[in-house]
Amino acid sequence: MTESELREQLTAAMRCKDAMKLRALRAVVAAIKNKAIELRGPVPEREITALIQREVKQCRETLDFARKAERADQITEHEQLLAVLESLLPAGMSEAELREAIRAIVAETGAGGIGPVMKALGERYAGRYDGKTASALAREVLAG
């Protein structure tokens, strides 16, 4: 998702007075703005996906703390926020799709180790898979 698409969604959320979506989008747009200042230029789409993933991770952690503290109001709020943030991420890959992508990378590159496979996977499918699952599948594919 590009920065301009996110800003359009932010404007639409303001018009619809969707408080939860507005809150999530403001957090993401602020993170993008900070990253742009850090990079001294535009933020690539890959980085935007990483920033959204970071926001999702923070929201999950906050949700876990709210559950431990048995704060029902915060649990509901953060579940809604998490749903909005996850909707901003690109569609995830299934385990079968991930396995096929890893096999294709191994066939193309002839990689014998997990490092080059994971690097190529990250370049092609950034933000669309779980790292632990990908690592386990890559080990499995490389083992034979």
Residue pairs with C-beta under 8 A, 6 or more apart in sequence:
1 45
1 48
1 49
1 52
1 88
1 90
2 45
2 48
3 29
3 32
3 42
3 43
3 48
6 25
6 28
6 29
6 32
6 48
6 88
7 29
9 21
9 25
10 22
10 25
10 26
10 29
13 21
13 22
13 25
14 22
20 77
20 80
20 81
20 84
21 84
23 81
24 55
24 81
24 84
24 85
24 88
25 84
25 88
27 55
28 48
28 51
28 52
28 55
28 85
28 88
31 51
31 54
31 55
32 43
32 48
32 51
35 43
35 47
35 51
36 42
36 43
39 47
43 51
46 126
46 127
49 89
49 90
49 126
49 127
50 126
50 127
52 85
52 88
52 89
52 127
53 89
53 127
55 85
56 82
56 85
56 86
56 89
59 78
59 81
59 82
59 85
60 82
62 74
62 78
63 75
63 78
63 79
63 82
66 74
66 75
66 78
67 75
89 127
90 127
90 128
91 128
92 128
92 129
92 130
93 101
93 125
93 128
93 129
95 133
95 137
98 125
98 129
98 133
98 134
98 137
99 137
99 140
99 141
101 121
101 124
101 125
102 117
102 121
102 134
102 137
102 138
102 141
103 141
105 111
105 117
105 120
105 121
105 124
106 117
106 141
106 142
108 120
109 116
109 117
109 120
111 117
111 120
111 142
112 142
113 142
114 135
114 138
114 139
114 142
117 138
117 141
117 142
118 134
118 135
118 138
121 129
121 134
121 138
